């Protein structure tokens, strides 16, 4: 069997002031694998797909994979160039039996509200009707009719934080191969839950719902169940939460199950969103906890600065949280990851132990706040650093973020990078010589992906809705293309 794999992935915040161009994409091609510059085993789910293909004796054909950090609109020419590159790779490797695609699902470009729908449709037009097209999507996707119509199988992650990328990729591979062998006949249907929000799967209600989805997958004629949460910061006609069911040639069952689970998650709408506090409430709570430790040993309180999450397309240079710490004389605190390439450049020149004055952050828009003029000492430098995003199974995903430096201002440690990235794990502190066990407070610029690695070391985790580009309170988002007239939380029950 000839199995072709490729992908284009970025998450578009249509409200972000930062455009996404060709230089923002890290592109891996077959020649990179041949030369040894890159290995597929380090890129989930491609590594898993390659291993499973080779174990079966199939011919694994890698086309290309382009990935960019979440940001603003992708330029139309960039998307078209990447799309046509992928289609050319597919043509060069044809004929194929299976096409495996690793996409995000919330990519928006100038002139294209649904990049993934456009891409899958063009692939369907290019290959033989017997070819199975199987797609893995981020759960923060805008699931569309175009995607479902042209693909044979779509599976989204189940976990937020996304610690199951490889697991879902393995499931997708197995269904796609079985379909090509005639062992199953996938049919998809989805249900619009008429909700917009952010739903961390660390909550008890969401853990129970995931168990419900997994139990449903054990039923006859059900191949897969996905809850596509949607991406609140992408304004498009297909935005919002949906339940997707893949059946084994049982469309009525798929439709029935999708609606049943969709109404079930809708019934949980008051219990599954983030409980995000204002900046004053969040810091006051953190220091109240530190004065009365909840656990026997000293552990830091972790505050998520959700509104400046680079993973949602924010600039990651907002200064509101750091300003609060400085104004209140905070002790034993650390914050990561600021995006400020100019400050990184200066710190690298100064070297470890060097002292300098810097103007940090507040550079990329009104949601970033005012720059901070600080006197700092450089305490750590890492060149060409890759940040670890831990996974439930398999190796951590490595995210290149350029050069990173640790700066100390008073008793506050500040980590700054030359490329935007949210904070995934405490390793970035440790790699720069900062002992998190000696900190009272860690502030991480992330919405939820930090949780898996930080929760085990935290006295408590606090979600904070400070000012910023990606506010966790969706009612504050100025949608234009997505109607709010038939969706919660603008309408309490749009099904009535």
QUIWOWO-V754068 format. One record per pair of residues at least 6 apart in sequence whose C-alpha atoms are under 6 Angstrom apart, sorted by the first residue. I is the first residue (numbers start at 1). GAP is how many residues later the second one is. If there is no record, write none. Layout:
# QUIWOWO-V754068
{{I/GAP} {I/GAP}}
This chain:
# QUIWOWO-V754068
{{1/57} {2/57} {2/94} {2/95} {3/57} {3/58} {3/94} {3/95} {4/57} {4/58} {4/95} {5/57} {5/94} {5/95} {5/96} {6/57} {6/58} {6/59} {6/95} {7/58} {7/94} {7/95} {7/96} {8/57} {8/58} {8/59} {8/95} {9/58} {9/94} {9/95} {10/57} {10/58} {10/60} {10/97} {11/59} {11/95} {11/96} {12/58} {12/59} {12/60} {12/61} {12/94} {12/95} {12/96} {13/58} {13/59} {13/220} {13/221} {13/300} {14/58} {14/59} {14/220} {16/56} {18/53} {18/54} {19/53} {19/54} {20/52} {20/53} {20/54} {21/53} {21/54} {21/57} {22/56} {24/44} {25/41} {25/42} {25/43} {26/40} {26/41} {27/38} {27/39} {28/36} {28/37} {29/35} {32/6} {33/6} {40/6} {40/7} {41/6} {44/122} {45/121} {45/124} {53/7} {63/26} {70/241} {70/242} {70/243} {71/242} {73/35} {73/36} {74/35} {75/34} {75/35} {76/33} {76/34} {97/34} {98/33} {98/34} {99/34} {100/34} {100/35} {101/34} {102/34} {103/34} {104/33} {104/34} {105/11} {105/32} {105/36} {105/37} {106/35} {106/36} {107/8} {108/6} {108/7} {117/29} {117/30} {121/29} {124/26} {132/20} {133/18} {133/19} {134/18} {134/19} {134/20} {135/19} {136/18} {136/19} {136/20} {137/19} {138/18} {138/19} {139/17} {139/18} {139/89} {139/90} {140/89} {140/90} {140/91} {141/89} {141/90} {142/88} {142/96} {142/97} {144/94} {156/70} {159/42} {160/40} {160/41} {161/287} {161/288} {163/228} {163/229} {164/228} {178/6} {179/6} {184/64} {185/63} {185/64} {186/61} {186/62} {186/63} {187/59} {187/60} {187/62} {188/57} {188/58} {189/55} {189/56} {189/65} {189/66} {190/53} {190/54} {190/68} {191/51} {191/52} {191/67} {191/68} {192/50} {193/48} {193/49} {193/69} {194/293} {195/45} {195/46} {195/292} {195/293} {196/44} {198/75} {199/73} {199/74} {201/6} {213/12} {217/6} {217/7} {221/26} {221/27} {222/25} {222/26} {223/23} {223/24} {224/21} {224/22} {225/19} {225/20} {226/17} {226/18} {227/16} {228/13} {228/14} {229/12} {230/10} {230/11} {235/244} {235/246} {235/247} {236/245} {236/246} {237/244} {237/245} {243/15} {243/19} {245/9} {245/13} {247/7} {276/187} {276/188} {276/189} {277/187} {277/188} {278/186} {278/187} {278/188} {279/187} {282/182} {299/138} {299/159} {299/160} {300/139} {300/140} {300/141} {300/158} {300/159} {301/140} {301/157} {301/158} {301/159} {302/139} {302/140} {302/141} {302/156} {302/159} {303/140} {303/158} {303/159} {303/160} {304/139} {304/140} {304/141} {304/142} {304/159} {304/160} {305/139} {305/140} {305/141} {305/159} {306/140} {306/141} {306/158} {307/158} {307/161} {307/162} {307/163} {307/164} {308/6} {308/8} {308/137} {308/160} {309/113} {309/136} {309/137} {309/138} {310/6} {310/111} {310/112} {311/111} {314/155} {316/22} {316/23} {317/21} {317/22} {317/44} {317/45} {317/51} {318/44} {318/50} {318/51} {319/50} {331/80} {332/79} {332/107} {332/108} {333/79} {333/106} {333/107} {333/108} {333/109} {334/78} {334/79} {334/80} {334/108} {335/79} {335/107} {335/108} {335/109} {336/79} {336/108} {337/78} {337/79} {337/86} {338/78} {339/77} {339/78} {339/81} {340/78} {341/77} {352/26} {352/27} {352/28} {353/25} {353/26} {354/23} {354/24} {355/21} {355/22} {356/19} {356/20} {357/17} {357/18} {358/15} {358/16} {359/12} {359/13} {359/14} {360/11} {360/12} {361/10} {362/6} {362/7} {362/8} {362/9} {367/101} {367/102} {376/31} {376/32} {376/33} {377/30} {377/31} {378/28} {378/29} {379/27} {379/28} {380/25} {380/26} {380/52} {381/23} {381/24} {382/21} {382/22} {383/20} {384/18} {384/19} {385/15} {385/16} {385/17} {385/18} {386/12} {386/13} {386/14} {386/15} {387/11} {387/12} {388/8} {388/9} {388/10} {389/7} {389/8} {389/35} {390/6} {401/18} {402/16} {402/17} {403/14} {403/15} {404/12} {404/13} {405/10} {405/11} {406/8} {406/9} {407/6} {407/7} {422/23} {422/24} {423/21} {423/22} {423/23} {424/25} {424/26} {425/25} {425/28} {486/8}}
